Amino acid sequence: MDNLITFSITVFTGFFAITNPISNMTVFLSLTQGEDRATKQDINKRANIIAFIIVTVFILLGKYIFELFNISIPAFKITGGILIFYIGFEMLQSKKSNVKNLKNVDEDENIAVSPLAIPILAGPGTIVTAMNFVSSGSALQIFLVIAIFGFMSLLTYVTFSLSDFIVGIVGNNVISVIGKIMGLIIAIIGTGMIIQGIKISFNLITQ
């Protein structure tokens, strides 16, 4: 039981850091600037539903993806760890990650799908984090990861819904500080994945 609680807290922390709803609400505001409240809510709802579906598919099919492309768990953890560390490092430098950021958005494009759902909410970092948590997990752990990401999607929806109010109260400086803290957590998670991958590789070699 204690292991499941610890696992759930780790998963939630990882998802919260990588999806970063507080920091991303400024992106949401900039993309939906000039839209009425009903349109903003529609974009918000669709973006989070699409992101949840995408991540859930990768969680459920991750094992088969590994087998299809002959990807080993150690290789995945090391490569994924490097990617996540890079995203966190860029956040610490107050840069918008090139992995998640799209500099130009077509006005005619459905922004709920891109860039909000992909790659801001369900980008490579989020997918890698989710697949890492279930790469060698039980059915119960897989269910927990899906449920926790579902909760994160709901939390992101609520945060985006209150974005105008929140930014008005706390200001952009506080949001920037939170973004840096999340960047540090993401970098630590990435380092942990690299260490896990190296340990698994070493254990396989010595067996």
Secondary structure, DSSP 8 states (H G I E B T S, - for coil): -HHHHHHHHHHHHHHHHHH-HHHHHHHHHHHTTT--HHHHHHHHHHHHHHHHHHHHHHHHHHHHHHHHTT--HHHHHHHHHHHHHHHHHHHHTT---TTT--S---TTS-TIIIIIIIIIIS-HHHHHHHHHHHTT--HHHHHHHHHHHHHHHHHHHHHHHTHHHHHHHHHHHHHHHHHHHHHHHHHHHHHHHHHHHHHHHHHHHH-
